[in-house]
Amino acid sequence: MRDNYIKEAQKVITDPNILVNVVSRRVKQLRQGNRPLVESLEKLNLEDVALREIIEGKISYELGEA
């Protein structure tokens, strides 16, 4: 994963545990065939695609009640 993408995504999702969970869930969806919500001229790995989606506000999350 690219450090600059991680830093930018942490501005959107400040809790590192939640960020890891959101990225891993999105990567799983992308591996299952879901289309990326961002376009890139360069080849990005799936983790970077997920981070870019977070940075650009294309995906979000909700916390369930404990």
N, C-alpha and C positions, 0 to 999 in steps of 0.2 A: 504494500500500500504506500501511496505517496504521502510523505510527511505534510506537505502543504494542504492536501485534501483533508487529512485528519484534523489539522489545526482549524481549518475553515468549518468543518462539520461540527467540531466541538463548540463553536460559537452558536450553532443552532441547537444542538443537543448537548447540554453542558455536563450531564452525568455520564462518565465514561462507561459505566456498566450498561446503561440504556443504549448508548451509542453502539457498543459492541453487539448487543442483542438485535437492534434494528438492522445493522449492516448484515449480520449473519442470517437473519430471516430473509432479507431481500436477496442476498446471494443465493440462498436456497431456491427462492422463487425464480430467479434468473436461470439457474441450472435446470429447472423444470420446464423451461421454455418460455417464460414470460418475457415480453419485449422490454428493452431498456426505455426509460422515460426521458433520457437525454441522448443527444447526438454528439459524436466526437469525431474529429478528423483523424485522431490518433487511435491506435489500438490500446484499449484499457482493459485491465483484468476486471473480473466481476466485482471485487471489493471496491475498486476505484469508481466503477459505474455506480454502485450503491452510495458511496460517499458523495459523488457529484449530484445524485438525485436528492440527497439530503440538503446539500449546500444550495441547490437551486430551488428548494421548496417543493419538489415534486412528490415527496413522500413525507409522512409525519407518523406520529405514534400517539397512542392513548394508554394511560396506565389504568389497569383494572383495580377494582376495590380489593383490598387485602382482607 
